[in-house]
Each structure stands twice: as structure tokens, then as C-alpha cells.
């Protein structure tokens, strides 16, 4: 089986899907989001990356299974996990056969091989960078075509979605922008939850360490309370009747 390149592992994640989860952060990302807090995950090959096989992942998950309860399981994040499609599909299939709940935290920008991956995915945490092509390129540095292909595959396969959207002052904030996001989300099915994530600057030090200019220098962070009303509105409109649970613990990360 194909070995995966892993940036890091969180044993007891609480904000990357339902319940208590083991989170594998995969190495490599093709996007260059202006608010990314983990530029050290960008390179596909990284000297410090760990290599692990699907069987080794499953053995590790079995050790943590007693903590998962009815809701927990494993989440594959990044970087962008879809850039390692063979490893991801094989690992997800093993987890599904073992009865472990599987979650994929993604911006939907991989290599186009999505059906085998989604066939063993119980939940997708979908990072919606923007709802217009121009805005998508402004945030990520590239167009949304691959994201659109991934979303179409997830919709065709009726995979449940948790939507995530980072709110950045002057870029993805304000009533007009969030109303546009609402209209876009109305076009999607199978949404179970919407999370507006407040922009913060906790990862800025990594840019300095890597000698990379930080694109949003001087942009102030947002407090989570400022987004509460819109969080409620989007959940009421986009996933009525779902177990929304829109209150979210503050974390040290913007989405990738």
C-alpha cells in the first residue's frame, strides 16, 4: 500500500469534526491562502515529514478507539489531504471497514481522483474560500475550478458537509459578502452545519521563521462574538433541522 507524508498528528482533537478525533495533518498544499497559518505544510516534500502506511494509521487509531465514543473518529486534514489520493483512499477504506467514523477536512483542491476517496468518507469539512471566482483567486492565488469539481463529486455522492469560511476584515467580511455566501450555500445540498471562523494572526511567526512575507500584515484579528448572529442565520437557512451546534471553541488556526 502507498505510504503517506504526514506533517503532524493530533491525538485528541476536539474541533475537527464531531466528538473526540485523531487528526492526521498531511503534508503538501497547492493553495497559497493569504491567511494560512501553516506555511510549513505547503511543500509536498519536507525533510521533517513522517511517512506512514494505511495499516500503521489503522493500528494507531485502534489504540484511541475507546475515546471516540459514538461520535468521534479520525479526521484527515492538511495542508491538503487530496494531494495524496492513493494513500487517502486506501486509508479511508480501511477505517470504514473497521467501523471508525471518517472525516475529511479539505479545500477541495486535489488531483481530481475524488470518487474513491468520498466513497469511504462519512463527513466532509469543506473550506469555502470564497463564492466568486475573482474572490477565490484573491484569497488562494488560483482559480476555483478544482474546488468546483470536488464539490460536484461530493454532491453527486450525497456526502454530508460541514461548511467552514474564514472571515477576514476587508476581504471576506461585511453584510454584503456574507449575504453572497448565503446565496451560494443555498445552492448546495447535504449541509449539516456552517461555521464562520474569525481571522487571527497566531501563525504569523511561522512566516518570519521561513523568511516569507506575510500577505495580511497589519490586518487586525476578529473576535468570534462578532460573527455569532451570522453564524446563527446561516445555520438556520442552510441546514434547518440539523444538529447545528454553532458555538465553536476558539482554536489556534485559520483554515488552510
N, C-alpha and C positions, 0 to 999 in steps of 0.2 A: 504494500500500500504506500501511497505518497506521504512523505513527511511534510509537516507544515512548519513555517517560520513564525515563531511566537515572540512578540515583543515583551509581554509580561502576562502574569496570571493573578487574578484576584480571587481568593478562596471563598469569601463570604460577601459577595456583592448584594447590595440592597436596593439599588436604583436602576438596574439594567434589566428590567423585566419583573414579572410577578414573583413574590416570595424571596427566599434566600437563594442566591445563584453563584455558581462558579463562572467567572468571566475570563475568557481567553482573548487577549488583545493580539490580533495578528499583525505581522509586520508588512508594511507597504501601503501606499495610497497614491492615486493618480491626481487627486484634487489638491489644490493649494488654497484652502479656505482662509479668508483674511483674518478670521478669529480662531483658527485652530490652536488648541492648547498643547498639542503633542507633535511638534515638527520632527521629533526624533522617530516617529513612526513612518515618515514619508518614504524613505529609501526601501526599495524592495529587498535588497541585500544589506544586512547590517552586521557588523562584527559581533555585537553583543546579543544577537538574536539566538533564541533557543530553537532546536529542531526536535520535533515530536511527532510520533506516528498516531494515526487514529486509535489504534489499540492502546497506546500509552495514555491518550486522553481519556478513554473509557475507564481504564483502571484507576486513574486519578479521580474521576467522577464517582466511581463506586465507593470510594473511601468517604466521600462527602454526602452520599445519598441520605443518610439519616437526618441531615439538617434540612433537606429540601421540603419535607412535608408534602402537602397536597399541591402546592402552587409553585414551588421552586424548581430549579433545574440548571441548565447550562446556557450561557449566552456567548456567542462569538461576535467580537467587536473588532476594532482596529485603531488606527489605520482603516483599511477597507478589506474586510474578510473575503469579499467577492473576487479579489485578485488572486486568490488561491482556490480555484473552483474544485479541483480534483480532491485535494485534502479536505475541503469543507464538505463536499457531497459525501465522501466516504465516512467522515466522522459523524456527520448528522445522521446518516443511515444507521450506524452502529448505536448511537444514542437512542434513536427512535425504537429500534428493536429491543433495546434494554429497558424501555419504558421510562426514559428520562426526558422531561419536557425540554424542548429545544427552542431557542430564541436567536434571531439574527439581528444585530444592530448594524445598520448599513445606510449609506447614502445612495445605494443602488448603482454604483459605477464600477462594474467589474469587467469581465471578459465575454459577456453575452451568453454564458452557459448557465442558465438560471433554473430550468425545469427540474433537473435532478437535485439541485440544492433545495428548492422550495418544496419538493415532494416530501422531504423529511423535516420541514420547518413548521413548528407549531405556532410561532408568532414572529412577526417582523416589526422591529423598532425602526421606522422609516424616517430618516433625517431629511426633511424637506427644506432645502437650502433657500429656495425662492419659488414663486409660482409663475414667473415670466422668464423667457429665455435671456433677455438682457440682464435681469437681476441675478439669474443663476450664474451667468458668466462673471458678473461683477463680484459675486461672493466667492466663487470657486476657481476662477481663471479658465474655465472651459464651458462648453455648451451642455445643455441638459439631455441630449439625445439618448445617452446610455441609461440615465436615470429613467427616462420615459419608457425605454424597453423593459427595464426591470419592473417598473410599476405595472405595465401591461401584463407581464407574466404573472405577477402576484395577484392581480385582479382576476385573470382567467382561471387561476387555481384556487381562488377564494380564500387566500391566506389571511388570517386576522392581522390587523395593523394597529400599532400604536404610533401616532404621528408625533414627531418632535420638530420644533422650529426655534432656532436661536434668534432672539430679539436684540438687535444691535442699534444703538442710537444713531439716527441719521442714515441708516441703511435698511433695516428691516423692522422699523418701529412705526408708531403712529396709527391713527384710526383708519386712514385710507389704505395703508399697507395691510393691516390686519383684516379689514373688510375684504380686500382682494384675496387674502389667504383663505378666508372663509368660503368665498365663492369657488376657489379651486378645490377645496376639500369636499364641497358638496358634490363634486363630480366623481368622487371615489366611493367605493363600497367597502364593507367589512372593517370599518374603523371602529375600534373599541375604546379608544382613548386619545386625547390630544394634550400635548404638553408644550407650553411655551417656556423656553429656557432663557433666563436672563443672562445677557452677556456679562462676562467678568474678565479680569486681567491676571488671574492667578498663574497662567502659564507663560507670561511674558519673559520671565527669567531664562526660559529654555532657548529663546531666540538669541539672547545675548551670549549664552554659552556656546551656541552653534555658529555664532557670527552671522546671523541672518537678521535683516531689518524687519521690525515688527510693523505690519501694514496699518494697524489701527492705533498707532502711537497717539496718546492724548485723548482717545475716546473714553468717556467715563463708564464705569460699570452700571448695571441696572439692578435695583432691588427686586426680589421676587414678588413682593407685595404689590408692586406697580402693575403686574400682569394678571392679578387674581381675577378681575372682572372679565377680561378677555378669555382667560382660561375657562371660566365657567360658561361663557357664551359659546365658545367653540365646541365644548363638550356637549352642551345642550342641543346644539344644532346638528353636529356631525355624528354623534353617537348616542341618540336618545335611548334610554332604557338600558344602556350598557353600564357595567360596574366601572364608573369613571375614576373615582379616587384621584381627583386632580391635584390635591395638595401633594407637593413633592419636596423631599428633603433637599436642602442645599448641598451641592457637591462641589468638587474642585475642578470641574471640567465643563467647558463648552463642548458641544458635539463636534466630531471630527469633520 
